[in-house]
Amino acid sequence: MTVMIIGGSGFLGAELVRRAVSAGRRPAATFHSRPGNGDGAAWHHLDLRDPAGLEEVLDIVAPAAVINATSGGADWAVTAEGGIRLGRASAERGIRLVHVSSDAIFSGIICGPDLALVV
């Protein structure tokens, strides 16, 4: 079973990659700026603002599960729209998806032109 860690080069994603590799797994992981240091992971460039690029990575990796550990901070296109895009693309492919966050990224209220959600 292949697990893909979106944001694998970030703080949380790097720890998830490290733990997967230490458990004997070979995760797929994504990066935006540069690959992480997780030897044993298959690295893929990904920009969640690019729908075609997201679909291409999902189709190449064909993961059974995706963990979204990205942090776009205040960048709405990454943090909110990217998460929605990832959710839709994963659902279309029957891929299980887990979004992981903290209040450093999501205060609990997400509001946007097409979305109002309290988590």
C-alpha positions, 0 to 999 in steps of 0.5 A: 500500500502506497501512502503519499504525504503531501507537504513531506518536506515540511515540519510535520510531513518530514516527521511522517516521512521519517516514521514511515521509512523507519517502519520499513515503508517507502512513502511517496512525498511531495515538496514545493521548494525542495525535496526533504531529507527523507532518504527512502521516500519517492519525492514529487514536486507539487504545487496545490495551486496547479490542478493539472499537476496535482492530478498528474502526481496522483495518477503517477503515484496511485496511492491508496491513501494521502496525508495532507500535511501542507502549510500554506499559511495565509495563502488561501490558494494553497491552504483552502483551495488546494485542500479542496482540490486535493479532496476532490481529486482524491475522491474521484480516484477512490483514494482515502484522504486525511487532512492534518492541521493545527490552529497555527494554520486553521483557527477553526473558522474557514470563510471564503467566497464559496466556503464557510466551515467551522472545524 
